[in-house]
Amino acid sequence: MQDRAFFGELLLAMTASDSAALRGARGHVVLIGGGHSHVGVLRELALRPLPHGRLTLICNGVDTPYSGMLPGYVAGHYRFEDVHLDLPKLAAWAKADFICDEVVGIDRVHRQVLCRHHPPVPYELCSINTGAAPQMGAVAGADAHAIAVKPIPQFHAHWLRVLARVRQDTAPLPPLRIAVVGGGAGGVELCLALQYRLLNERKEWQRQGQRTAQGSASVQFQLFSRDAHLLPTHNPKVRDIFTRTLRERGVQLHLNTEIVAVTHGQIQTATGECHAADEVMWVTQAGGAAWLRDTGLDLDAQGFVCVNDGLQSSDPAIFAAGDVASLRSRRLEKAGVFAVRMGPPLAENLRRQLTGLPLKPYRPQRHWLSLISTGDRYAVASRGAWGCEGAWVWRWKDHIDRRFMRRFSPP
Ligand SMILES: Cc1cc2nc3c(=O)[nH]c(=O)nc-3n(C[C@H](O)[C@H](O)[C@H](O)COP(=O)(O)OP(=O)(O)OC[C@H]3O[C@@H](n4cnc5c(N)ncnc54)[C@H](O)[C@@H]3O)c2cc1C
């Protein structure tokens, strides 16, 4: 049995090295996905290029959104260009080729990244930073009738359609019922941002003289979470602030409530209750994309790529970082702060792997700061057991986020 495994590995290695040589893969590093970690890798390699070899970035979009600023963009505080990084520009800075396409697989035997529209891309090393994919398949009708916040480009396109529709509403103004599914930081933050923006849009509509007897029809929000508490990974003080804020703003909270079906205009809970909803926004815990299952890489129970402390997968030629990576030594929260922090060690380890040096371990921080906004230029800070709130927290967050965007914008 062991012999068979050994010869299988040997065959894989020989075939891989033959085809790699044939296709000129030597020294070719392919970055899959333009997430927060790869943006960091591009910056590192722009400042300190690889000693030899080629770099290619493949991403399914040309702009990568910075998730920390997404709620602020939805709330109307930022423009699109304030919260998106220009990937072709960033790739050019790092002297990398850029391919705009969706990756649909990795052929590990021939060491090729498989794209939906482009020919296979040979690699010596590749790295996956494609984020998490929504897991809506288990909920009947969710794929068709709900919109997941990830991938953000699809969410963004949908959001623009919602905004356009709200702006085109004619009197009598219909009530708008929005359901947000997911009570983590992302769901709560997005819910408050959507509410702030849509109420402002309706006020503007009225200000422009469309006022009628029915003109003040409301925007109603409901938030559903299967957990007993909001923000279950945050401390009780932060949870209390958000519970209070949502209640003060008239958002109906449904905790301990699992959604089992979504139909046109309605969602259904596990206990059989039905709630009317014109829009259903899905912000629940996500999993690994389906195509990862066919790579043969070790995946965790959620379908994320298992990596060692060097961010290397079960295949030494393949690395992973950000939400898509599952560190074997410690379970990490799926948060942009970790994805960002993985960028520099990932760049270093790609360099080391190419030159045959041992990998350096990535050491995640024990506690991290989360700055979660409440839609109205106000935010809550959360770190370990500590929490506080204020307009000044929003200004602090805004300062950090804008600095991040400047740091990753090519000169
Ligand atoms: C509303 C909201 C607010 C949030 N706010 C914060 C916050 O303030 N702070 C924080 O730390 N975290 C926050 N998060 C969590 C954060 O979004 C994620 O942890 C973070 O985006 C993970 O980064 P990533 O680099 O792993 O992946 P992503 O940011 O998801 O990037 C993945 C990239 O890969 C591309 N891609 C995906 N699949 C493919 C494919 N098959 N082929 C090619 N390209 C592909 C995508 O287009 C994208 O460019 C928030 C999440 C939400 C939903």
The ligand as an SDF file (V2000), in Angstrom:
LIG
                    3D

 53 58  0  0  0  0  0  0  0  0999 V2000
  -20.1880   43.3350    4.6770 C   0  0  0  0  0  0  0  0  0  0  0  0
  -18.8730   42.8080    5.1210 C   0  0  0  0  0  0  0  0  0  0  0  0
  -18.0230   43.6260    5.8290 C   0  0  0  0  0  0  0  0  0  0  0  0
  -16.8070   43.1500    6.2700 C   0  0  0  0  0  0  0  0  0  0  0  0
  -15.9990   43.9920    6.9730 N   0  0  0  0  0  0  0  0  0  0  0  0
  -14.8310   43.5380    7.4320 C   0  0  0  0  0  0  0  0  0  0  0  0
  -13.9830   44.3940    8.2010 C   0  0  0  0  0  0  0  0  0  0  0  0
  -14.2980   45.5620    8.4550 O   0  0  0  0  0  0  0  0  0  0  0  0
  -12.8200   43.8970    8.6520 N   0  0  0  0  0  0  0  0  0  0  0  0
  -12.4330   42.6020    8.4000 C   0  0  0  0  0  0  0  0  0  0  0  0
  -11.3520   42.1880    8.8310 O   0  0  0  0  0  0  0  0  0  0  0  0
  -13.2100   41.7610    7.6540 N   0  0  0  0  0  0  0  0  0  0  0  0
  -14.3920   42.1920    7.1810 C   0  0  0  0  0  0  0  0  0  0  0  0
  -15.1900   41.3530    6.4610 N   0  0  0  0  0  0  0  0  0  0  0  0
  -14.7020   40.0020    6.1430 C   0  0  0  0  0  0  0  0  0  0  0  0
  -13.8710   40.1060    4.8650 C   0  0  0  0  0  0  0  0  0  0  0  0
  -14.7190   40.4540    3.7990 O   0  0  0  0  0  0  0  0  0  0  0  0
  -13.1810   38.8260    4.4270 C   0  0  0  0  0  0  0  0  0  0  0  0
  -12.6110   38.1820    5.5200 O   0  0  0  0  0  0  0  0  0  0  0  0
  -12.0960   39.1820    3.4130 C   0  0  0  0  0  0  0  0  0  0  0  0
  -12.6770   39.7600    2.2660 O   0  0  0  0  0  0  0  0  0  0  0  0
  -11.3200   37.9580    2.9940 C   0  0  0  0  0  0  0  0  0  0  0  0
  -10.3540   38.3700    2.0780 O   0  0  0  0  0  0  0  0  0  0  0  0
   -9.7990   37.3700    0.9850 P   0  0  0  0  0  0  0  0  0  0  0  0
   -8.6010   38.0430    0.4300 O   0  0  0  0  0  0  0  0  0  0  0  0
   -9.6040   36.0210    1.5550 O   0  0  0  0  0  0  0  0  0  0  0  0
  -10.9380   37.2090   -0.0960 O   0  0  0  0  0  0  0  0  0  0  0  0
  -11.7840   38.2620   -0.9100 P   0  0  0  0  0  0  0  0  0  0  0  0
  -11.6630   39.6240   -0.3600 O   0  0  0  0  0  0  0  0  0  0  0  0
  -13.1550   37.6580   -0.9960 O   0  0  0  0  0  0  0  0  0  0  0  0
  -11.1110   38.2700   -2.3510 O   0  0  0  0  0  0  0  0  0  0  0  0
  -11.1880   37.1590   -3.2180 C   0  0  0  0  0  0  0  0  0  0  0  0
  -10.8150   37.5990   -4.6120 C   0  0  0  0  0  0  0  0  0  0  0  0
  -10.7370   36.4620   -5.4700 O   0  0  0  0  0  0  0  0  0  0  0  0
  -11.5610   36.6450   -6.6170 C   0  0  0  0  0  0  0  0  0  0  0  0
  -12.0440   35.3220   -6.9960 N   0  0  0  0  0  0  0  0  0  0  0  0
  -12.9160   34.5370   -6.3190 C   0  0  0  0  0  0  0  0  0  0  0  0
  -13.1000   33.3660   -6.9570 N   0  0  0  0  0  0  0  0  0  0  0  0
  -12.3280   33.4160   -8.0600 C   0  0  0  0  0  0  0  0  0  0  0  0
  -12.0950   32.4910   -9.1310 C   0  0  0  0  0  0  0  0  0  0  0  0
  -12.6740   31.2910   -9.1650 N   0  0  0  0  0  0  0  0  0  0  0  0
  -11.2420   32.8690  -10.1090 N   0  0  0  0  0  0  0  0  0  0  0  0
  -10.6320   34.0800  -10.0900 C   0  0  0  0  0  0  0  0  0  0  0  0
  -10.8250   34.9900   -9.1030 N   0  0  0  0  0  0  0  0  0  0  0  0
  -11.6550   34.6540   -8.1040 C   0  0  0  0  0  0  0  0  0  0  0  0
  -12.6470   37.6060   -6.1610 C   0  0  0  0  0  0  0  0  0  0  0  0
  -13.2190   38.3020   -7.2320 O   0  0  0  0  0  0  0  0  0  0  0  0
  -11.8310   38.5320   -5.2570 C   0  0  0  0  0  0  0  0  0  0  0  0
  -11.1420   39.4990   -6.0020 O   0  0  0  0  0  0  0  0  0  0  0  0
  -16.4200   41.8200    5.9980 C   0  0  0  0  0  0  0  0  0  0  0  0
  -17.2720   40.9840    5.2700 C   0  0  0  0  0  0  0  0  0  0  0  0
  -18.4900   41.4660    4.8540 C   0  0  0  0  0  0  0  0  0  0  0  0
  -19.4060   40.5560    4.1020 C   0  0  0  0  0  0  0  0  0  0  0  0
  1  2  1  0
  2  3  1  0
  2 52  2  0
  3  4  2  0
  4  5  1  0
  4 50  1  0
  5  6  2  0
  6  7  1  0
  6 13  1  0
  7  8  2  0
  7  9  1  0
  9 10  1  0
 10 11  2  0
 10 12  1  0
 12 13  2  0
 13 14  1  0
 14 15  1  0
 14 50  1  0
 15 16  1  0
 16 17  1  0
 16 18  1  0
 18 19  1  0
 18 20  1  0
 20 21  1  0
 20 22  1  0
 22 23  1  0
 23 24  1  0
 24 25  2  0
 24 26  1  0
 24 27  1  0
 27 28  1  0
 28 29  2  0
 28 30  1  0
 28 31  1  0
 31 32  1  0
 32 33  1  0
 33 34  1  0
 33 48  1  0
 34 35  1  0
 35 36  1  0
 35 46  1  0
 36 37  1  0
 36 45  1  0
 37 38  2  0
 38 39  1  0
 39 40  1  0
 39 45  2  0
 40 41  1  0
 40 42  2  0
 42 43  1  0
 43 44  2  0
 44 45  1  0
 46 47  1  0
 46 48  1  0
 48 49  1  0
 50 51  2  0
 51 52  1  0
 52 53  1  0
M  END
$$$$
